[in-house]
């Protein structure tokens, strides 16, 4: 399942990230924020307009805003 498909409030574990789908700057930013395989993430909010961008995600004690295309590059496993 991709991170952009996980229901709000449901924790998931990152299985893999397709770094090739992300631009260099976005990949660097996500790595710096701690996005990596084995890390637990939880979608909290989605934008209200047509694209539902951005997606607010909890990672550790931080809340991070991701574009939907970035979240689609993150494969997760739910419990």
PDB file of N, CA, C and O in Angstrom, chain B, residues numbered from 101:
ATOM      1  N   UNK B 101       0.856  -1.172   0.000  1.00  0.00           N
ATOM      2  CA  UNK B 101       0.000   0.000   0.000  1.00  0.00           C
ATOM      3  C   UNK B 101       0.901   1.233   0.000  1.00  0.00           C
ATOM      4  O   UNK B 101       1.963   1.243   0.621  1.00  0.00           O
ATOM      5  N   UNK B 102       0.460   2.262  -0.701  1.00  0.00           N
ATOM      6  CA  UNK B 102       1.218   3.515  -0.730  1.00  0.00           C
ATOM      7  C   UNK B 102       0.757   4.419   0.420  1.00  0.00           C
ATOM      8  O   UNK B 102      -0.383   4.337   0.877  1.00  0.00           O
ATOM      9  N   UNK B 103       1.663   5.271   0.868  1.00  0.00           N
ATOM     10  CA  UNK B 103       1.357   6.161   1.989  1.00  0.00           C
ATOM     11  C   UNK B 103       0.164   7.062   1.687  1.00  0.00           C
ATOM     12  O   UNK B 103      -0.611   7.368   2.592  1.00  0.00           O
ATOM     13  N   UNK B 104      -0.001   7.491   0.443  1.00  0.00           N
ATOM     14  CA  UNK B 104      -1.127   8.375   0.121  1.00  0.00           C
ATOM     15  C   UNK B 104      -2.476   7.663   0.168  1.00  0.00           C
ATOM     16  O   UNK B 104      -3.517   8.317   0.108  1.00  0.00           O
ATOM     17  N   UNK B 105      -2.475   6.319   0.275  1.00  0.00           N
ATOM     18  CA  UNK B 105      -3.717   5.540   0.369  1.00  0.00           C
ATOM     19  C   UNK B 105      -4.076   5.124   1.798  1.00  0.00           C
ATOM     20  O   UNK B 105      -5.162   4.590   2.025  1.00  0.00           O
ATOM     21  N   UNK B 106      -3.193   5.357   2.753  1.00  0.00           N
ATOM     22  CA  UNK B 106      -3.431   4.933   4.139  1.00  0.00           C
ATOM     23  C   UNK B 106      -4.506   5.842   4.749  1.00  0.00           C
ATOM     24  O   UNK B 106      -4.435   7.063   4.612  1.00  0.00           O
ATOM     25  N   UNK B 107      -5.499   5.249   5.419  1.00  0.00           N
ATOM     26  CA  UNK B 107      -6.532   6.067   6.070  1.00  0.00           C
ATOM     27  C   UNK B 107      -5.932   6.975   7.143  1.00  0.00           C
ATOM     28  O   UNK B 107      -4.940   6.631   7.785  1.00  0.00           O
ATOM     29  N   UNK B 108      -6.549   8.128   7.321  1.00  0.00           N
ATOM     30  CA  UNK B 108      -6.087   9.062   8.354  1.00  0.00           C
ATOM     31  C   UNK B 108      -6.122   8.395   9.718  1.00  0.00           C
ATOM     32  O   UNK B 108      -7.059   7.664  10.038  1.00  0.00           O
ATOM     33  N   UNK B 109      -5.099   8.649  10.518  1.00  0.00           N
ATOM     34  CA  UNK B 109      -5.038   8.134  11.873  1.00  0.00           C
ATOM     35  C   UNK B 109      -4.538   6.707  11.996  1.00  0.00           C
ATOM     36  O   UNK B 109      -4.412   6.200  13.111  1.00  0.00           O
ATOM     37  N   UNK B 110      -4.248   6.039  10.874  1.00  0.00           N
ATOM     38  CA  UNK B 110      -3.756   4.660  10.930  1.00  0.00           C
ATOM     39  C   UNK B 110      -2.243   4.652  10.762  1.00  0.00           C
ATOM     40  O   UNK B 110      -1.718   5.134   9.758  1.00  0.00           O
ATOM     41  N   UNK B 111      -1.558   4.112  11.735  1.00  0.00           N
ATOM     42  CA  UNK B 111      -0.101   4.036  11.676  1.00  0.00           C
ATOM     43  C   UNK B 111       0.308   2.971  10.665  1.00  0.00           C
ATOM     44  O   UNK B 111      -0.381   1.968  10.481  1.00  0.00           O
ATOM     45  N   UNK B 112       1.437   3.210  10.018  1.00  0.00           N
ATOM     46  CA  UNK B 112       1.980   2.271   9.039  1.00  0.00           C
ATOM     47  C   UNK B 112       3.500   2.318   9.125  1.00  0.00           C
ATOM     48  O   UNK B 112       4.081   3.302   9.584  1.00  0.00           O
ATOM     49  N   UNK B 113       4.124   1.250   8.682  1.00  0.00           N
ATOM     50  CA  UNK B 113       5.578   1.165   8.687  1.00  0.00           C
ATOM     51  C   UNK B 113       6.081   1.264   7.253  1.00  0.00           C
ATOM     52  O   UNK B 113       5.567   0.598   6.354  1.00  0.00           O
ATOM     53  N   UNK B 114       7.074   2.088   7.055  1.00  0.00           N
ATOM     54  CA  UNK B 114       7.634   2.254   5.714  1.00  0.00           C
ATOM     55  C   UNK B 114       8.347   0.967   5.319  1.00  0.00           C
ATOM     56  O   UNK B 114       9.251   0.509   6.017  1.00  0.00           O
ATOM     57  N   UNK B 115       7.932   0.385   4.190  1.00  0.00           N
ATOM     58  CA  UNK B 115       8.573  -0.824   3.674  1.00  0.00           C
ATOM     59  C   UNK B 115       9.720  -0.458   2.730  1.00  0.00           C
ATOM     60  O   UNK B 115      10.806  -1.034   2.796  1.00  0.00           O
ATOM     61  N   UNK B 116       9.454   0.514   1.850  1.00  0.00           N
ATOM     62  CA  UNK B 116      10.501   0.990   0.946  1.00  0.00           C
ATOM     63  C   UNK B 116      10.087   2.335   0.370  1.00  0.00           C
ATOM     64  O   UNK B 116       8.910   2.695   0.365  1.00  0.00           O
ATOM     65  N   UNK B 117      11.066   3.055  -0.108  1.00  0.00           N
ATOM     66  CA  UNK B 117      10.828   4.343  -0.754  1.00  0.00           C
ATOM     67  C   UNK B 117      11.467   4.290  -2.136  1.00  0.00           C
ATOM     68  O   UNK B 117      12.640   3.941  -2.270  1.00  0.00           O
ATOM     69  N   UNK B 118      10.700   4.632  -3.153  1.00  0.00           N
ATOM     70  CA  UNK B 118      11.225   4.690  -4.519  1.00  0.00           C
ATOM     71  C   UNK B 118      11.841   6.070  -4.723  1.00  0.00           C
ATOM     72  O   UNK B 118      11.175   7.006  -5.166  1.00  0.00           O
ATOM     73  N   UNK B 119      13.113   6.176  -4.393  1.00  0.00           N
ATOM     74  CA  UNK B 119      13.807   7.460  -4.447  1.00  0.00           C
ATOM     75  C   UNK B 119      13.864   8.002  -5.865  1.00  0.00           C
ATOM     76  O   UNK B 119      14.003   9.211  -6.052  1.00  0.00           O
ATOM     77  N   UNK B 120      13.758   7.127  -6.882  1.00  0.00           N
ATOM     78  CA  UNK B 120      13.828   7.579  -8.266  1.00  0.00           C
ATOM     79  C   UNK B 120      12.594   8.376  -8.670  1.00  0.00           C
ATOM     80  O   UNK B 120      12.661   9.146  -9.629  1.00  0.00           O
ATOM     81  N   UNK B 121      11.468   8.219  -7.971  1.00  0.00           N
ATOM     82  CA  UNK B 121      10.252   8.983  -8.264  1.00  0.00           C
ATOM     83  C   UNK B 121      10.325  10.410  -7.714  1.00  0.00           C
ATOM     84  O   UNK B 121       9.552  11.278  -8.120  1.00  0.00           O
ATOM     85  N   UNK B 122      11.240  10.642  -6.805  1.00  0.00           N
ATOM     86  CA  UNK B 122      11.359  11.946  -6.150  1.00  0.00           C
ATOM     87  C   UNK B 122      12.477  12.746  -6.796  1.00  0.00           C
ATOM     88  O   UNK B 122      13.456  12.175  -7.276  1.00  0.00           O
ATOM     89  N   UNK B 123      12.339  14.027  -6.810  1.00  0.00           N
ATOM     90  CA  UNK B 123      13.441  14.877  -7.249  1.00  0.00           C
ATOM     91  C   UNK B 123      14.568  14.833  -6.222  1.00  0.00           C
ATOM     92  O   UNK B 123      14.366  14.416  -5.081  1.00  0.00           O
ATOM     93  N   UNK B 124      15.730  15.258  -6.630  1.00  0.00           N
ATOM     94  CA  UNK B 124      16.889  15.214  -5.733  1.00  0.00           C
ATOM     95  C   UNK B 124      16.647  16.003  -4.446  1.00  0.00           C
ATOM     96  O   UNK B 124      16.977  15.533  -3.357  1.00  0.00           O
ATOM     97  N   UNK B 125      16.080  17.186  -4.568  1.00  0.00           N
ATOM     98  CA  UNK B 125      15.834  18.018  -3.389  1.00  0.00           C
ATOM     99  C   UNK B 125      14.806  17.380  -2.462  1.00  0.00           C
ATOM    100  O   UNK B 125      14.982  17.397  -1.244  1.00  0.00           O
ATOM    101  N   UNK B 126      13.738  16.818  -3.020  1.00  0.00           N
ATOM    102  CA  UNK B 126      12.708  16.175  -2.199  1.00  0.00           C
ATOM    103  C   UNK B 126      13.270  14.943  -1.497  1.00  0.00           C
ATOM    104  O   UNK B 126      12.975  14.703  -0.326  1.00  0.00           O
ATOM    105  N   UNK B 127      14.075  14.164  -2.210  1.00  0.00           N
ATOM    106  CA  UNK B 127      14.677  12.972  -1.608  1.00  0.00           C
ATOM    107  C   UNK B 127      15.607  13.356  -0.452  1.00  0.00           C
ATOM    108  O   UNK B 127      15.603  12.713   0.598  1.00  0.00           O
ATOM    109  N   UNK B 128      16.390  14.396  -0.653  1.00  0.00           N
ATOM    110  CA  UNK B 128      17.304  14.874   0.399  1.00  0.00           C
ATOM    111  C   UNK B 128      16.507  15.330   1.624  1.00  0.00           C
ATOM    112  O   UNK B 128      16.873  15.033   2.761  1.00  0.00           O
ATOM    113  N   UNK B 129      15.410  16.058   1.373  1.00  0.00           N
ATOM    114  CA  UNK B 129      14.570  16.561   2.474  1.00  0.00           C
ATOM    115  C   UNK B 129      13.961  15.408   3.264  1.00  0.00           C
ATOM    116  O   UNK B 129      13.995  15.416   4.494  1.00  0.00           O
ATOM    117  N   UNK B 130      13.405  14.416   2.569  1.00  0.00           N
ATOM    118  CA  UNK B 130      12.780  13.288   3.262  1.00  0.00           C
ATOM    119  C   UNK B 130      13.800  12.485   4.061  1.00  0.00           C
ATOM    120  O   UNK B 130      13.517  12.055   5.179  1.00  0.00           O
ATOM    121  N   UNK B 131      14.979  12.283   3.494  1.00  0.00           N
ATOM    122  CA  UNK B 131      16.030  11.572   4.244  1.00  0.00           C
ATOM    123  C   UNK B 131      16.416  12.353   5.500  1.00  0.00           C
ATOM    124  O   UNK B 131      16.585  11.769   6.570  1.00  0.00           O
ATOM    125  N   UNK B 132      16.553  13.663   5.369  1.00  0.00           N
ATOM    126  CA  UNK B 132      16.930  14.501   6.509  1.00  0.00           C
ATOM    127  C   UNK B 132      15.860  14.475   7.605  1.00  0.00           C
ATOM    128  O   UNK B 132      16.175  14.608   8.788  1.00  0.00           O
ATOM    129  N   UNK B 133      14.598  14.303   7.209  1.00  0.00           N
ATOM    130  CA  UNK B 133      13.505  14.250   8.184  1.00  0.00           C
ATOM    131  C   UNK B 133      13.326  12.863   8.804  1.00  0.00           C
ATOM    132  O   UNK B 133      12.503  12.686   9.702  1.00  0.00           O
ATOM    133  N   UNK B 134      14.095  11.881   8.327  1.00  0.00           N
ATOM    134  CA  UNK B 134      14.051  10.560   8.937  1.00  0.00           C
ATOM    135  C   UNK B 134      13.225   9.533   8.188  1.00  0.00           C
ATOM    136  O   UNK B 134      12.999   8.442   8.713  1.00  0.00           O
ATOM    137  N   UNK B 135      12.768   9.833   6.989  1.00  0.00           N
ATOM    138  CA  UNK B 135      12.010   8.861   6.210  1.00  0.00           C
ATOM    139  C   UNK B 135      12.961   7.777   5.721  1.00  0.00           C
ATOM    140  O   UNK B 135      13.918   8.057   4.998  1.00  0.00           O
ATOM    141  N   UNK B 136      12.688   6.530   6.124  1.00  0.00           N
ATOM    142  CA  UNK B 136      13.508   5.388   5.733  1.00  0.00           C
ATOM    143  C   UNK B 136      12.732   4.119   6.039  1.00  0.00           C
ATOM    144  O   UNK B 136      11.754   4.155   6.786  1.00  0.00           O
ATOM    145  N   UNK B 137      13.152   3.016   5.478  1.00  0.00           N
ATOM    146  CA  UNK B 137      12.493   1.736   5.725  1.00  0.00           C
ATOM    147  C   UNK B 137      12.513   1.417   7.226  1.00  0.00           C
ATOM    148  O   UNK B 137      13.519   1.620   7.906  1.00  0.00           O
ATOM    149  N   UNK B 138      11.379   0.913   7.722  1.00  0.00           N
ATOM    150  CA  UNK B 138      11.269   0.528   9.126  1.00  0.00           C
ATOM    151  C   UNK B 138      10.715   1.603  10.034  1.00  0.00           C
ATOM    152  O   UNK B 138      10.410   1.332  11.196  1.00  0.00           O
ATOM    153  N   UNK B 139      10.579   2.817   9.530  1.00  0.00           N
ATOM    154  CA  UNK B 139      10.091   3.937  10.333  1.00  0.00           C
ATOM    155  C   UNK B 139       8.560   3.957  10.313  1.00  0.00           C
ATOM    156  O   UNK B 139       7.947   3.686   9.280  1.00  0.00           O
ATOM    157  N   UNK B 140       7.950   4.275  11.447  1.00  0.00           N
ATOM    158  CA  UNK B 140       6.496   4.355  11.549  1.00  0.00           C
ATOM    159  C   UNK B 140       6.029   5.760  11.190  1.00  0.00           C
ATOM    160  O   UNK B 140       6.581   6.755  11.659  1.00  0.00           O
ATOM    161  N   UNK B 141       4.994   5.820  10.344  1.00  0.00           N
ATOM    162  CA  UNK B 141       4.392   7.087   9.931  1.00  0.00           C
ATOM    163  C   UNK B 141       2.882   6.980  10.110  1.00  0.00           C
ATOM    164  O   UNK B 141       2.321   5.885  10.141  1.00  0.00           O
ATOM    165  N   UNK B 142       2.235   8.142  10.228  1.00  0.00           N
ATOM    166  CA  UNK B 142       0.777   8.173  10.405  1.00  0.00           C
ATOM    167  C   UNK B 142       0.203   9.398   9.696  1.00  0.00           C
ATOM    168  O   UNK B 142       0.499  10.530  10.080  1.00  0.00           O
ATOM    169  N   UNK B 143      -0.614   9.184   8.666  1.00  0.00           N
ATOM    170  CA  UNK B 143      -1.270  10.321   8.019  1.00  0.00           C
ATOM    171  C   UNK B 143      -2.257  10.984   8.980  1.00  0.00           C
ATOM    172  O   UNK B 143      -3.057  10.300   9.619  1.00  0.00           O
ATOM    173  N   UNK B 144      -2.204  12.314   9.085  1.00  0.00           N
ATOM    174  CA  UNK B 144      -3.055  13.037  10.028  1.00  0.00           C
ATOM    175  C   UNK B 144      -4.135  13.869   9.349  1.00  0.00           C
ATOM    176  O   UNK B 144      -5.274  13.904   9.816  1.00  0.00           O
ATOM    177  N   UNK B 145      -3.790  14.540   8.251  1.00  0.00           N
ATOM    178  CA  UNK B 145      -4.724  15.435   7.554  1.00  0.00           C
ATOM    179  C   UNK B 145      -4.428  15.405   6.064  1.00  0.00           C
ATOM    180  O   UNK B 145      -3.308  15.124   5.639  1.00  0.00           O
ATOM    181  N   UNK B 146      -5.451  15.699   5.287  1.00  0.00           N
ATOM    182  CA  UNK B 146      -5.281  15.873   3.851  1.00  0.00           C
ATOM    183  C   UNK B 146      -5.877  17.213   3.461  1.00  0.00           C
ATOM    184  O   UNK B 146      -6.810  17.692   4.104  1.00  0.00           O
ATOM    185  N   UNK B 147      -5.346  17.812   2.421  1.00  0.00           N
ATOM    186  CA  UNK B 147      -5.901  19.054   1.910  1.00  0.00           C
ATOM    187  C   UNK B 147      -7.347  18.851   1.482  1.00  0.00           C
ATOM    188  O   UNK B 147      -7.760  17.729   1.189  1.00  0.00           O
ATOM    189  N   UNK B 148      -8.108  19.923   1.446  1.00  0.00           N
ATOM    190  CA  UNK B 148      -9.544  19.807   1.188  1.00  0.00           C
ATOM    191  C   UNK B 148      -9.919  20.037  -0.267  1.00  0.00           C
ATOM    192  O   UNK B 148     -11.062  19.780  -0.646  1.00  0.00           O
ATOM    193  N   UNK B 149      -9.005  20.506  -1.085  1.00  0.00           N
ATOM    194  CA  UNK B 149      -9.348  20.792  -2.465  1.00  0.00           C
ATOM    195  C   UNK B 149      -9.164  19.555  -3.328  1.00  0.00           C
ATOM    196  O   UNK B 149      -8.757  18.510  -2.820  1.00  0.00           O
ATOM    197  N   UNK B 150      -9.451  19.648  -4.611  1.00  0.00           N
ATOM    198  CA  UNK B 150      -9.473  18.523  -5.543  1.00  0.00           C
ATOM    199  C   UNK B 150      -8.331  17.530  -5.434  1.00  0.00           C
ATOM    200  O   UNK B 150      -8.570  16.323  -5.409  1.00  0.00           O
ATOM    201  N   UNK B 151      -7.104  18.003  -5.369  1.00  0.00           N
ATOM    202  CA  UNK B 151      -5.957  17.091  -5.339  1.00  0.00           C
ATOM    203  C   UNK B 151      -5.704  16.512  -3.951  1.00  0.00           C
ATOM    204  O   UNK B 151      -4.928  15.569  -3.792  1.00  0.00           O
ATOM    205  N   UNK B 152      -6.373  17.091  -2.943  1.00  0.00           N
ATOM    206  CA  UNK B 152      -6.187  16.689  -1.542  1.00  0.00           C
ATOM    207  C   UNK B 152      -4.726  16.815  -1.109  1.00  0.00           C
ATOM    208  O   UNK B 152      -4.230  16.031  -0.300  1.00  0.00           O
ATOM    209  N   UNK B 153      -4.054  17.818  -1.667  1.00  0.00           N
ATOM    210  CA  UNK B 153      -2.670  18.119  -1.340  1.00  0.00           C
ATOM    211  C   UNK B 153      -2.641  19.247  -0.339  1.00  0.00           C
ATOM    212  O   UNK B 153      -3.528  20.096  -0.421  1.00  0.00           O
ATOM    213  N   UNK B 154      -1.748  19.345   0.569  1.00  0.00           N
ATOM    214  CA  UNK B 154      -0.745  18.355   0.930  1.00  0.00           C
ATOM    215  C   UNK B 154      -1.311  17.345   1.929  1.00  0.00           C
ATOM    216  O   UNK B 154      -2.462  17.444   2.355  1.00  0.00           O
ATOM    217  N   UNK B 155      -0.480  16.382   2.286  1.00  0.00           N
ATOM    218  CA  UNK B 155      -0.831  15.390   3.304  1.00  0.00           C
ATOM    219  C   UNK B 155       0.067  15.657   4.506  1.00  0.00           C
ATOM    220  O   UNK B 155       1.289  15.714   4.365  1.00  0.00           O
ATOM    221  N   UNK B 156      -0.524  15.820   5.683  1.00  0.00           N
ATOM    222  CA  UNK B 156       0.249  15.983   6.916  1.00  0.00           C
ATOM    223  C   UNK B 156       0.486  14.596   7.504  1.00  0.00           C
ATOM    224  O   UNK B 156      -0.451  13.818   7.679  1.00  0.00           O
ATOM    225  N   UNK B 157       1.739  14.297   7.805  1.00  0.00           N
ATOM    226  CA  UNK B 157       2.132  12.970   8.287  1.00  0.00           C
ATOM    227  C   UNK B 157       2.915  13.121   9.578  1.00  0.00           C
ATOM    228  O   UNK B 157       3.770  13.999   9.691  1.00  0.00           O
ATOM    229  N   UNK B 158       2.624  12.268  10.554  1.00  0.00           N
ATOM    230  CA  UNK B 158       3.437  12.219  11.775  1.00  0.00           C
ATOM    231  C   UNK B 158       4.549  11.207  11.549  1.00  0.00           C
ATOM    232  O   UNK B 158       4.307  10.073  11.134  1.00  0.00           O
ATOM    233  N   UNK B 159       5.767  11.640  11.829  1.00  0.00           N
ATOM    234  CA  UNK B 159       6.924  10.751  11.810  1.00  0.00           C
ATOM    235  C   UNK B 159       7.707  11.063  13.077  1.00  0.00           C
ATOM    236  O   UNK B 159       8.228  12.166  13.243  1.00  0.00           O
ATOM    237  N   UNK B 160       7.781  10.101  13.949  1.00  0.00           N
ATOM    238  CA  UNK B 160       8.364  10.365  15.265  1.00  0.00           C
ATOM    239  C   UNK B 160       7.495  11.369  16.001  1.00  0.00           C
ATOM    240  O   UNK B 160       6.286  11.171  16.128  1.00  0.00           O
ATOM    241  N   UNK B 161       8.100  12.445  16.487  1.00  0.00           N
ATOM    242  CA  UNK B 161       7.341  13.492  17.181  1.00  0.00           C
ATOM    243  C   UNK B 161       7.059  14.693  16.284  1.00  0.00           C
ATOM    244  O   UNK B 161       6.523  15.703  16.741  1.00  0.00           O
ATOM    245  N   UNK B 162       7.422  14.579  15.009  1.00  0.00           N
ATOM    246  CA  UNK B 162       7.240  15.689  14.071  1.00  0.00           C
ATOM    247  C   UNK B 162       5.989  15.501  13.219  1.00  0.00           C
ATOM    248  O   UNK B 162       5.523  14.381  13.010  1.00  0.00           O
ATOM    249  N   UNK B 163       5.465  16.606  12.740  1.00  0.00           N
ATOM    250  CA  UNK B 163       4.432  16.590  11.709  1.00  0.00           C
ATOM    251  C   UNK B 163       5.052  17.207  10.465  1.00  0.00           C
ATOM    252  O   UNK B 163       5.612  18.302  10.509  1.00  0.00           O
ATOM    253  N   UNK B 164       4.943  16.483   9.353  1.00  0.00           N
ATOM    254  CA  UNK B 164       5.579  16.889   8.111  1.00  0.00           C
ATOM    255  C   UNK B 164       4.521  16.955   7.014  1.00  0.00           C
ATOM    256  O   UNK B 164       3.661  16.078   6.927  1.00  0.00           O
ATOM    257  N   UNK B 165       4.579  17.979   6.184  1.00  0.00           N
ATOM    258  CA  UNK B 165       3.674  18.084   5.040  1.00  0.00           C
ATOM    259  C   UNK B 165       4.357  17.497   3.814  1.00  0.00           C
ATOM    260  O   UNK B 165       5.488  17.857   3.488  1.00  0.00           O
ATOM    261  N   UNK B 166       3.658  16.589   3.137  1.00  0.00           N
ATOM    262  CA  UNK B 166       4.152  15.962   1.914  1.00  0.00           C
ATOM    263  C   UNK B 166       3.198  16.239   0.773  1.00  0.00           C
ATOM    264  O   UNK B 166       1.987  16.330   0.971  1.00  0.00           O
ATOM    265  N   UNK B 167       3.741  16.371  -0.407  1.00  0.00           N
ATOM    266  CA  UNK B 167       2.885  16.394  -1.589  1.00  0.00           C
ATOM    267  C   UNK B 167       2.382  14.970  -1.821  1.00  0.00           C
ATOM    268  O   UNK B 167       3.033  13.994  -1.446  1.00  0.00           O
ATOM    269  N   UNK B 168       1.234  14.878  -2.435  1.00  0.00           N
ATOM    270  CA  UNK B 168       0.646  13.559  -2.704  1.00  0.00           C
ATOM    271  C   UNK B 168       1.587  12.706  -3.570  1.00  0.00           C
ATOM    272  O   UNK B 168       1.680  11.495  -3.368  1.00  0.00           O
ATOM    273  N   UNK B 169       2.279  13.323  -4.523  1.00  0.00           N
ATOM    274  CA  UNK B 169       3.206  12.567  -5.370  1.00  0.00           C
ATOM    275  C   UNK B 169       4.382  12.015  -4.563  1.00  0.00           C
ATOM    276  O   UNK B 169       4.900  10.942  -4.871  1.00  0.00           O
ATOM    277  N   UNK B 170       4.797  12.747  -3.538  1.00  0.00           N
ATOM    278  CA  UNK B 170       5.873  12.247  -2.670  1.00  0.00           C
ATOM    279  C   UNK B 170       5.383  11.066  -1.844  1.00  0.00           C
ATOM    280  O   UNK B 170       6.080  10.061  -1.711  1.00  0.00           O
ATOM    281  N   UNK B 171       4.175  11.192  -1.287  1.00  0.00           N
ATOM    282  CA  UNK B 171       3.610  10.109  -0.488  1.00  0.00           C
ATOM    283  C   UNK B 171       3.382   8.855  -1.330  1.00  0.00           C
ATOM    284  O   UNK B 171       3.458   7.740  -0.814  1.00  0.00           O
ATOM    285  N   UNK B 172       3.104   9.033  -2.621  1.00  0.00           N
ATOM    286  CA  UNK B 172       2.882   7.890  -3.509  1.00  0.00           C
ATOM    287  C   UNK B 172       4.162   7.097  -3.752  1.00  0.00           C
ATOM    288  O   UNK B 172       4.102   5.930  -4.138  1.00  0.00           O
ATOM    289  N   UNK B 173       5.311   7.715  -3.531  1.00  0.00           N
ATOM    290  CA  UNK B 173       6.598   7.015  -3.716  1.00  0.00           C
ATOM    291  C   UNK B 173       6.994   6.192  -2.494  1.00  0.00           C
ATOM    292  O   UNK B 173       8.007   5.494  -2.509  1.00  0.00           O
ATOM    293  N   UNK B 174       6.178   6.281  -1.421  1.00  0.00           N
ATOM    294  CA  UNK B 174       6.505   5.585  -0.176  1.00  0.00           C
ATOM    295  C   UNK B 174       5.567   4.394  -0.005  1.00  0.00           C
ATOM    296  O   UNK B 174       4.358   4.555   0.163  1.00  0.00           O
ATOM    297  N   UNK B 175       6.143   3.204  -0.051  1.00  0.00           N
ATOM    298  CA  UNK B 175       5.398   1.962   0.127  1.00  0.00           C
ATOM    299  C   UNK B 175       5.380   1.627   1.619  1.00  0.00           C
ATOM    300  O   UNK B 175       6.424   1.631   2.272  1.00  0.00           O
ATOM    301  N   UNK B 176       4.192   1.337   2.156  1.00  0.00           N
ATOM    302  CA  UNK B 176       4.061   1.071   3.587  1.00  0.00           C
ATOM    303  C   UNK B 176       3.341  -0.250   3.837  1.00  0.00           C
ATOM    304  O   UNK B 176       2.682  -0.793   2.951  1.00  0.00           O
ATOM    305  N   UNK B 177       3.479  -0.746   5.042  1.00  0.00           N
ATOM    306  CA  UNK B 177       2.735  -1.911   5.518  1.00  0.00           C
ATOM    307  C   UNK B 177       1.933  -1.486   6.724  1.00  0.00           C
ATOM    308  O   UNK B 177       2.460  -0.839   7.629  1.00  0.00           O
ATOM    309  N   UNK B 178       0.658  -1.845   6.746  1.00  0.00           N
ATOM    310  CA  UNK B 178      -0.197  -1.515   7.885  1.00  0.00           C
ATOM    311  C   UNK B 178      -0.382  -2.753   8.742  1.00  0.00           C
ATOM    312  O   UNK B 178      -0.228  -3.881   8.275  1.00  0.00           O
ATOM    313  N   UNK B 179      -0.713  -2.522  10.000  1.00  0.00           N
ATOM    314  CA  UNK B 179      -0.886  -3.651  10.939  1.00  0.00           C
ATOM    315  C   UNK B 179      -2.216  -4.341  10.729  1.00  0.00           C
ATOM    316  O   UNK B 179      -2.527  -5.306  11.427  1.00  0.00           O
TER     317      UNK B 179
END
